């Protein structure tokens, strides 16, 4: 199976330079804030977004070495820090005690300090971007922050009312995940001076990849052996209707749908309700339906690369599509 380490190979040097760039620029005065910042940044996870930036830059660079410049590191920092801050805020909203198997920032330092840390990271991120004078990169990524907030509000509203349609679900995952992955891929191309058509093509690639990535994430919530770093069936406990459950709800009559939604309403405090719904989703084709749509998006993403000449970066992006389909964490 292709691993992320293999996919990173063509841009190992660029990713190392990116990590050094972040370490140089993301410092804080005061022991407490410094400790919180170091903790959050040392547990950034898989680094899919900076990886996308670097591979896209390498794929679209017309001048040798252009993808290794500070402009590309800046582009990667802009998207990654938006992601880091959003995860900190998400954990506060969800009252999550863990993140990737470790105590969340809010669990270690309380929610109000976690919110302030997320705000600090966003403010510092935009400040560094503006001070650099690379205004095209900053403006390119800014819209993703609003989209993340819109997606979170919409998802919370649907969870509170226990309502969801397929179009709303796709809108939510586009705003919460796919939009920033699309920006990650496109800002990599922009950073190396790719023409507008190539920048837009990479945006569409990243968005399709991001839709598949989130669908896979929603599938893993129903898989007990998944190693995601968060509790299994957490979405059910939070009242969230994601694609695996939605696919079942779309197939049943109104009475059955009402019964399943009532069961969802009990999931926060009733483990039997959680287990029952998980079994329903697995046994009645919810995961299979989600997997089919995930592969549709990955096929669309891979198709965006068809016009590019063969290269290590292109092969790595194709492998990234395969990785998303099979990942267990």
C-alpha positions, 0 to 999 in steps of 0.5 A: 500500500502506498504510504504518505512517506512515499508520496512525500518523497518528491518534495521532501526538501520543500517540506523540510524547508516549510517546517523550518519556515513555520518554526522561524515565524510562529513564536510567541512571547510569554511561557504559557502561550509559547507552550500552547503554541508549541503543543498545537504545532507539534501535533499537526497530523498528516500535513496533507495541505502543505503536501498538496501545496508543494506537490502542486507547486512542483507539478506546475513550476516552469523554472527549476527550483521555483517550488523550493522558494520561500514563496511556496513555504509561505503559501503552505503556511497560510493554508496549514495554519488556517487548518490548525486553528480550525481544529482547535476551535472545532475541539472547543465546539465539540467539547473533545478531550482528545485530538489524534490520540493526545489531549486536545488543547482545550482539555489541557488548558481549558476552552477559553484559552484554546479559543484564544490560541486559535485566534492567535494562530489565525492573526499571526498567520495573516500578519506574516502573510501581509508583512511578506507583501505576497498579497496575491497568496493572502487574498487567494486563501482568505475565502477559505476561512469564511467557508469553514465557519459557514460549514460549521454553522450549517452542520450544527444547525442540521444536527440540532434539528436532525435534518439533512439532505444530500445537497446540504451534506455535500455543501457542508463537507465542501465548506469544511474540508474540500474548499481548503484542500482546493485552495491548498492545491491551487495556491501551490500553482499560484506560488510558482506563477502558473497560468490561471487555467492551471491554478483553477485546474488544481483548485478543482483537483483539490476540491474533488480530493477533499470531498473524497477525503471527508467522505472517507473520514465519515466512513471511518467513524463507523469502523471500530478498528479505524485508528483515527485518534478520535472515538468511533461513532463520535458523529452519532453521539454529536447528532451528526448525519453524515453520508453513511447514515444519510444513504440509509435514511434516503432509502427508507419510508417515513415511519422508518426514517422517523424511528432512526432519527429518534434513535439518533436523538438518544445517541448522546447518552445511550450507547445501545442507540449508538450501537444499533445505528452503527449496525444499521448503517453497516448492514443496510448499505450505508458504508457501501453507498458512501464508498461509491461516491468517494470513488466517483470524486477520486476518479474526478480528481485523477482526471484533472491530472491527465493533461500533465506530463509524467513526473514524480509530482504527478505520480505522487498526486495520483498516489495521494488519491489512492491513499485517500481511498484506503486510509485508516486514520 
